[in-house]
């Protein structure tokens, strides 16, 4: 990553050949359990850590999972370095020594350990939208890094890995890191990942996605829960919702997972945020939908909250 500043990170998941996906995440629990028992390995260097955590496994997918799991659970996002766009400690040995990094540091460490395990892996630079205010507001410079991992010769055997977002997240002031591991950023769903990440080099957009950086920034903001729920086909498609007080807006999405018990809209933020408002939603198979009529004429962020977790964020302009 040439210059990287990252604001908010949320979170990751995956499987076993011949194909990988969110529904196969449980297959990696034995890998995760073994790596967790190995612990922080604080006295070891990169090479020794990489060998220690991958040695128990024979498959490249299992080795890649072990690397992802260890890094996401033992390296923290570095608020100070991220605020200052300071990449001087991004080399793998320094990341392991300091136990914190920018997203570039995460991606370079994943790449290094994968290389040691004879797994082809590249670090990719690009863009994220972190807050509703980012919608239609392109970042001045690259603001994130992640990895692509190759397990075979066909294009379908390239996979996304984002250990930085899987590790946890920063608050909006970029001052406090909260550890929150999410599995679904390992071999992440490509369609969803492409709505949430935009590579600086289009060659690393695996599968279909936004045609331009402008199109990417026009989309809603996708949170970690979007990956946890296997979100698909969210509506509205545009991250900026323009509506009138007398009109209703329809929200819908497809998802994978257990039945959803509650959906709320959180309107505004901070001291101006309204009390979360429960939605009367309908669920037909894997499709959920509801409508809402915004009552306040103004411009404000709106979050779709599912069972207590932020799923999507929009920016809404309401006029009479």
C-alpha positions as CSV (number, residue, x, y, z in Angstrom):
1,X,0.0,0.0,0.0
2,X,1.5,3.3,-1.0
3,X,-0.2,5.4,1.6
4,X,-2.7,3.9,3.9
5,X,-5.1,5.4,6.5
6,X,-7.8,3.3,8.0
7,X,-10.6,4.5,10.0
8,X,-12.9,1.6,11.1
9,X,-12.6,-2.1,10.9
10,X,-15.2,-4.6,11.5
11,X,-14.7,-8.3,10.4
12,X,-14.3,-12.5,8.3
13,X,-15.0,-16.4,7.2
14,X,-14.7,-19.9,5.3
15,X,-14.1,-23.8,3.9
16,X,-12.6,-26.8,2.3
17,X,-12.0,-27.8,-1.4
18,X,-13.2,-28.0,-4.0
19,X,-15.2,-24.9,-3.1
20,X,-15.2,-22.5,-0.1
21,X,-18.0,-20.4,1.5
22,X,-19.6,-19.1,4.6
23,X,-21.7,-22.4,5.1
24,X,-18.4,-24.3,5.5
25,X,-17.0,-22.2,8.3
26,X,-17.6,-24.9,10.9
27,X,-15.2,-27.2,9.1
28,X,-12.3,-25.0,10.3
29,X,-13.2,-25.2,14.0
30,X,-10.6,-28.0,14.6
31,X,-8.0,-25.7,13.0
32,X,-9.0,-22.8,15.1
33,X,-9.0,-24.8,18.3
34,X,-5.4,-26.1,17.7
35,X,-4.1,-22.6,16.9
36,X,-5.9,-21.1,19.9
37,X,-4.2,-23.7,22.2
38,X,-0.8,-22.7,20.8
39,X,-1.3,-19.3,22.2
40,X,0.4,-16.0,21.5
41,X,3.9,-17.4,20.9
42,X,5.4,-14.2,22.1
43,X,9.0,-15.4,22.3
44,X,9.1,-16.5,18.6
45,X,9.9,-14.7,15.4
46,X,7.8,-14.7,12.2
47,X,9.4,-17.8,10.7
48,X,9.0,-19.9,13.9
49,X,5.5,-18.7,14.5
50,X,4.5,-19.5,10.9
51,X,6.0,-23.0,11.1
52,X,4.5,-23.7,14.5
53,X,0.9,-22.8,13.6
54,X,0.9,-24.5,10.1
55,X,2.9,-27.7,10.9
56,X,-0.1,-29.6,12.3
57,X,-2.0,-29.3,9.0
58,X,-1.5,-30.8,5.6
59,X,-3.9,-28.9,3.4
60,X,-3.1,-25.4,2.1
61,X,-6.5,-24.2,3.0
62,X,-6.0,-25.4,6.6
63,X,-2.6,-23.7,6.7
64,X,-4.0,-20.5,5.4
65,X,-6.8,-20.6,7.9
66,X,-4.3,-21.2,10.7
67,X,-2.3,-18.1,9.6
68,X,-5.4,-16.0,9.4
69,X,-6.8,-17.1,12.7
70,X,-3.5,-16.6,14.6
71,X,-2.9,-13.1,13.1
72,X,-6.5,-11.9,13.6
73,X,-6.4,-13.0,17.2
74,X,-2.9,-11.9,18.2
75,X,-2.3,-8.7,16.3
76,X,-4.3,-5.5,17.1
77,X,-5.0,-2.5,14.9
78,X,-2.7,0.4,15.8
79,X,-4.8,3.6,16.3
80,X,-1.8,5.9,16.5
81,X,-0.1,4.6,13.4
82,X,-3.4,4.6,11.5
83,X,-4.2,8.2,12.5
84,X,-0.8,9.3,11.4
85,X,-0.7,7.2,8.2
86,X,2.6,5.8,9.7
87,X,3.7,2.6,7.9
88,X,7.2,2.4,9.2
89,X,6.4,-0.6,11.4
90,X,4.5,-2.6,8.8
91,X,7.2,-5.1,8.0
92,X,6.3,-8.6,9.3
93,X,9.0,-8.9,12.0
94,X,8.0,-5.5,13.5
95,X,4.3,-6.4,13.4
96,X,5.1,-9.6,15.4
97,X,7.3,-7.7,17.8
98,X,4.9,-4.9,18.4
99,X,1.7,-7.0,18.2
100,X,-0.1,-4.2,16.5
101,X,-0.2,-2.8,12.9
102,X,-2.0,-0.9,10.2
103,X,-4.0,-3.0,7.7
104,X,-0.9,-2.9,5.5
105,X,1.1,-4.6,8.3
106,X,-1.6,-7.2,8.7
107,X,-1.6,-8.0,4.9
108,X,2.2,-8.2,4.7
109,X,2.3,-10.6,7.6
110,X,-0.4,-12.8,6.1
111,X,1.6,-12.7,2.8
112,X,4.9,-13.6,4.5
113,X,3.6,-16.5,6.5
114,X,1.7,-17.9,3.5
115,X,4.9,-17.7,1.4
116,X,6.7,-19.6,4.1
117,X,4.0,-22.3,3.9
118,X,4.3,-22.5,0.1
119,X,1.0,-20.8,-0.4
120,X,0.7,-18.1,-3.1
121,X,-0.6,-15.0,-1.5
122,X,-0.5,-11.3,-2.5
123,X,-1.1,-8.1,-0.6
124,X,-3.8,-5.9,-2.2
125,X,-4.3,-2.2,-1.7
126,X,-7.6,-0.4,-2.1
127,X,-10.5,1.4,-0.5
128,X,-13.2,0.9,2.1
129,X,-16.2,2.9,3.2
130,X,-16.2,3.0,6.9
131,X,-19.0,5.4,7.8
132,X,-22.2,6.7,6.1
133,X,-20.4,10.1,5.6
134,X,-18.1,8.2,3.2
135,X,-21.0,7.5,0.8
136,X,-20.3,9.4,-2.5
137,X,-17.2,10.9,-0.9
138,X,-14.1,9.1,-2.3
139,X,-11.1,8.9,0.0
140,X,-8.2,11.1,-1.0
141,X,-5.8,8.1,-0.9
142,X,-5.8,4.3,-0.5
143,X,-7.1,3.5,2.9
144,X,-7.0,-0.3,3.3
145,X,-5.0,-3.5,2.5
146,X,-6.1,-7.1,2.3
147,X,-4.9,-10.4,0.7
148,X,-5.8,-12.7,-2.1
149,X,-4.8,-16.4,-1.7
150,X,-4.4,-18.9,-4.6
151,X,-5.1,-22.6,-4.0
152,X,-5.4,-23.7,-7.6
153,X,-4.9,-22.8,-11.2
154,X,-8.5,-21.6,-12.1
155,X,-9.7,-18.1,-11.4
156,X,-12.3,-19.6,-9.0
157,X,-9.5,-20.8,-6.8
158,X,-8.4,-17.3,-5.7
159,X,-9.9,-16.2,-2.4
160,X,-10.2,-13.1,-0.3
161,X,-8.7,-12.7,3.2
162,X,-8.9,-9.6,5.4
163,X,-7.2,-10.3,8.7
164,X,-7.3,-6.6,9.7
165,X,-11.0,-6.3,9.7
166,X,-11.3,-9.8,11.2
167,X,-9.3,-8.7,14.2
168,X,-11.7,-6.0,15.5
169,X,-12.4,-2.3,15.0
170,X,-11.5,1.2,15.9
171,X,-13.9,3.9,17.2
172,X,-14.8,6.8,15.0
173,X,-12.1,8.9,16.6
174,X,-9.5,6.3,15.7
175,X,-8.3,6.2,19.3
176,X,-9.5,2.9,20.7
177,X,-9.2,-0.6,19.4
178,X,-11.9,-3.1,20.3
179,X,-11.0,-6.8,19.8
180,X,-13.8,-8.6,17.9
181,X,-12.9,-11.6,15.9
182,X,-15.2,-12.4,12.9
183,X,-14.5,-15.5,10.9
184,X,-16.2,-14.5,7.7
185,X,-13.4,-12.4,6.4
186,X,-11.4,-15.6,5.6
187,X,-12.1,-16.8,2.1
188,X,-14.9,-14.2,2.2
189,X,-18.0,-14.3,0.0
190,X,-16.7,-12.6,-3.2
191,X,-19.9,-10.9,-4.2
192,X,-20.3,-9.2,-0.8
193,X,-16.5,-8.5,-0.5
194,X,-16.6,-6.7,-3.8
195,X,-19.4,-4.4,-2.5
196,X,-17.3,-3.6,0.6
197,X,-13.7,-3.4,-0.9
198,X,-12.4,-1.8,-4.0
199,X,-8.9,-2.7,-5.2
200,X,-6.5,-0.1,-6.5
201,X,-5.7,-2.6,-9.3
202,X,-8.8,-3.9,-10.9
203,X,-7.0,-7.2,-11.7
204,X,-7.6,-8.1,-8.0
205,X,-11.4,-7.8,-8.1
206,X,-12.3,-11.4,-8.0
207,X,-15.6,-11.8,-9.8
208,X,-18.2,-9.1,-10.5
209,X,-18.4,-5.8,-8.7
210,X,-18.7,-2.1,-9.1
211,X,-17.4,-0.9,-12.4
212,X,-15.7,2.2,-11.0
213,X,-14.5,3.8,-7.8
214,X,-17.4,6.2,-8.2
215,X,-19.9,3.3,-8.3
216,X,-18.2,1.7,-5.3
217,X,-18.6,4.9,-3.2
218,X,-22.2,5.2,-4.2
219,X,-23.0,1.9,-2.3
220,X,-24.2,1.5,1.3
221,X,-21.7,0.8,4.1
222,X,-21.4,-2.9,4.9
223,X,-20.6,-4.0,8.5
224,X,-19.2,-7.2,9.9
225,X,-22.7,-8.5,10.5
226,X,-23.2,-8.4,6.7
227,X,-20.6,-11.2,6.5
228,X,-21.9,-13.0,9.5
229,X,-25.4,-13.1,8.0
230,X,-24.2,-13.9,4.4
231,X,-25.9,-10.7,3.1
232,X,-27.0,-10.7,-0.6
233,X,-29.0,-8.3,-2.8
234,X,-29.5,-5.5,-0.3
235,X,-32.0,-2.8,-1.2
236,X,-31.9,0.1,-1.7
237,X,-28.9,-0.3,-3.9
238,X,-27.8,3.3,-3.5
239,X,-26.2,4.3,-0.2
240,X,-27.8,7.7,-0.5
241,X,-31.5,7.5,0.0
242,X,-33.4,10.6,-1.2
243,X,-37.0,10.6,-0.1
244,X,-39.9,12.8,1.0
245,X,-41.7,12.7,4.3
246,X,-45.0,11.5,2.7
247,X,-43.2,8.6,0.9
248,X,-42.2,5.2,2.2
249,X,-38.8,3.5,1.6
250,X,-38.6,-0.2,1.1
251,X,-35.6,-2.1,2.6
252,X,-34.9,-5.8,1.7
253,X,-32.1,-8.3,1.6
254,X,-31.3,-12.0,1.3
255,X,-29.2,-13.8,3.9
256,X,-28.0,-17.1,5.1
257,X,-28.3,-18.3,8.7
258,X,-30.7,-18.6,11.6
259,X,-34.1,-16.8,11.5
260,X,-33.9,-13.1,12.4
261,X,-35.8,-12.2,15.5
262,X,-35.6,-8.4,15.4
263,X,-34.8,-5.6,13.0
264,X,-34.5,-2.0,14.0
265,X,-33.6,1.3,12.4
266,X,-31.2,3.5,14.2
267,X,-31.6,7.1,12.9
268,X,-28.9,9.7,13.5
269,X,-25.8,9.2,15.6
270,X,-24.3,10.4,18.9
271,X,-26.4,12.8,20.9
272,X,-28.8,13.3,18.0
273,X,-29.5,9.6,17.5
274,X,-33.1,8.6,18.1
275,X,-34.1,5.6,20.1
276,X,-33.8,2.4,17.9
277,X,-37.1,1.8,16.2
278,X,-38.4,-1.8,15.8
279,X,-39.5,-2.7,12.2
280,X,-42.5,-4.8,11.3
281,X,-40.7,-7.0,8.8
282,X,-41.7,-9.9,6.7
283,X,-39.5,-13.0,6.0
284,X,-40.1,-15.3,3.1
285,X,-37.4,-18.0,2.9
286,X,-34.1,-16.2,2.9
287,X,-35.6,-12.8,1.9
288,X,-36.4,-10.1,4.5
289,X,-38.2,-6.9,3.7
290,X,-39.8,-3.9,5.5
291,X,-40.9,-0.4,4.7
292,X,-40.4,2.8,6.7
293,X,-41.6,6.4,6.3
294,X,-39.0,8.9,7.6
295,X,-40.7,11.5,9.7
296,X,-38.0,14.2,10.1
297,X,-36.9,16.5,7.3
298,X,-33.2,16.6,7.4
299,X,-30.0,14.7,6.3
300,X,-28.8,12.0,8.6
301,X,-27.2,8.5,8.8
302,X,-29.4,5.5,9.2
303,X,-28.3,2.0,10.3
304,X,-30.2,-1.3,9.7
305,X,-29.7,-3.2,12.9
306,X,-30.4,-7.0,13.0
307,X,-30.7,-8.8,16.3
308,X,-28.6,-6.0,17.9
309,X,-25.9,-5.9,15.2
310,X,-25.3,-3.2,12.6
311,X,-25.9,-4.7,9.2
312,X,-26.0,-1.8,6.7
313,X,-25.6,1.9,6.9
314,X,-27.1,4.5,4.6
315,X,-27.2,8.3,4.4
316,X,-30.7,9.7,4.0
317,X,-31.9,13.0,2.7
318,X,-35.5,13.7,3.6
319,X,-37.5,16.6,2.2
320,X,-41.1,17.7,2.3
